[in-house]
């Protein structure tokens, strides 16, 4: 497959509307020069309900991300002892894989159980350093988050101005400590940024940039609490007024089904790193979908993410099996039914392949095929029969369609390939191969 993307791919491998690239539309965006994909499957994905991975399974997923997909950045967790064992194993793999892969391990909020203290945060940073990973230091930004954490430290009586000042100081101490521990990549995660005072958010971003962090990530915490345009405007403001020299990243949650949309809006505001997960796996309804995000970045924005698109379906299916999290057939782009079309009009324009699908399925290692339900028709039937090597004469098409509907009515499902061949043989009198 030719490495076409953006405008060059239109009417060749995608059916993207050309107006997406109009100067008038692009003038409303502050797109960065490049966007980095940061896969968080080995942290957020492990928060999918009922999922407990072994060390070997974590390393296998890392191998799939790096070797099969060419992912440039991976995030893991640094909360408990088992995480550290897993990080060391993944570090060993990365060091021997022959590729340059950025890593980061999240400290979680420094106010976490059991001690809720700055000292506990620094201990976590030291443990991350011992594992050979980069660090992403979580810091509160909204007043509610700051005060809620303070209450656990018996400091709920302190003024919000003092708590903000204290949080900035804690962040700077942790950043400096991480550098002194030899951590090669030090990032920060500003939690609950959508509800933060914008003036404080800018102040915090300026301080982080002055401390020379590698990336400032904005974490929407609750997810689904702001319009995509709000993400865009906050990123645009921080890039213009607070941290022009520091890459900004987005960590979005899918609580209201908007994670991918808000991540892309962040890119339009200047975001340069996007946290994604295979199949969107994560706590609750999950996070930003890897496949959906890469599709949009490559073909609607024109970025070269470096990801091997043709391996995405195979990797998505295998990781779903490893994590014992079923991949719905209807999952966009990588699901088994992502390019299955039922209505017969969707098959009657073979010279116009993008009328009903945004791209060639092979781009993501998937395939298109006819499906059959309430409205089977001759075009889809002929395509399906040809793919199975079955010839159905024109005068037997309508009887075959009627027989298929009757079978599906009783079976309450589509026919298997073997059942289709058997029915065709019955209707057509032992149909001969096409």
Beta strands, then each sheet from edge to edge (+ up, - down):
strand 1: 36-39
strand 2: 73-77
strand 3: 102-109
strand 4: 135-140
strand 5: 186-191
strand 6: 215-219
strand 7: 247-251
strand 8: 273-276
strand 9: 340-341
strand 10: 369-370
sheet 1: 1+ 2+ 3+ 4+ 5+ 6+ 7+ 8+ 1+
sheet 2: 9+ 10+
end
